[in-house]
Amino acid sequence: MKITNVTAHALSSPIRPAREHEFLGGTRKILKRDFVLVTVETADGEIGYAPAGASSSAMREYFDGATHRNFVEVIDDVIEPTLEDEVIDDVTAAHDLIDDINIPGFLRSQIISAIDIALHDIIGKRQNAPIYELLLEQSDVTADPDRTLPLYASGGMYMPPEGYAEEAAGLAEYGFEGYKYRPGLGPEEDLRTIRLIREEVGDEMEIMVDAHTWWKMGDKSYSPDQVRELTSKFQDYDVYWVEEPVEPEAHSAYQELREATGTPLAGGESEESPQGLKRLADTGAVDFLQGDVRHHRGFTGCGDVVEHCEGADVTFVPHHFGTHLGLVANAHLVAAAPGSELLEYPVFETSRHPGMYPFPLAEDILESPFDVEGGELTVPDEPGLGVDVNLDVLTEYPYEEGAWTEFHYDEA
Ligand SMILES: [Mg+2]
């Protein structure tokens, strides 16, 4: 196919008034959520869509700034001229063209992800096949697609322990498989939080703890002893996993913690490449590996990681914190992955259920957002991603300059 156009749009979903969340030693302010929509067009008039990862950590590798606008600039100034008028036989040919450009690792991984997803959307439409079918055809395993995927609710950030318990109870009514939250109130309050949540939800819901907060609290960050003690004590409340309890690049600290506590650990979203995910899996430190088609070279890169997990003592459960377009992309990957079924569903505040904060663009990006009542998502069996992107969002959610979130640390 001949690529004729690559376009990216930065959008913002403002939060007014901005939300302030207090953690031990500081405050986190959330002003908006940003999103980048990438489109690829071919000479035959086909259009593929993709959500871009565009994480600020990847942006910082390349720019002084770290905004979604910067991501769009790279697509416009570097990627579009590279891919325009190229005739490619398959998706990896596009990977190769981008790999030849001098762009730092994580940013390149996220750019390739967006192009990979959009090209899979096009190929699916062209072959009249949903992406999960393309993935099953490409892989060595013979398996039937699993289109009905249980979701766990990912919410809970910096509130009094009672607030987490109340949110979990509100979400339990939706039938979510689990509830994930971000602690960071100090070791004693973190322990009280999980106790209250367990008391509230009984054994109806799994509890996952996203502990990346523990090493992001400035001089209040927990010591290795505190991390070990908490991670161990969480087993009393039957924690399903503890996620990123130590800095993600510290694989050996992960291993030591897993060995010392026996508590199931999760990680991988911060890895810069599929190779990084595989290395983390090989350490044996994580029970759950969290790749993301928006971060780790798309379906091609993540499909490779899924295969790596097969037969190994680790379950692939995608990371996802974004819109329904990213959700459905990760869902296609899981539908084609034997041994995986669970999906992360970020809960944003709506009139229907509690959540972190309002992010209406997360649903408005699709003409028909997913109805997740019942705690499940049914992967569409229409061609490509199988969804219609709502292009009205391009005018309804204009990009707003500036950082989406700010951390303020108390004076020592
Ligand atoms: Mg996480």
Residues whose N, C-alpha, C, O or C-beta is under 5 A from the ligand:
A	BS01	MG	D210
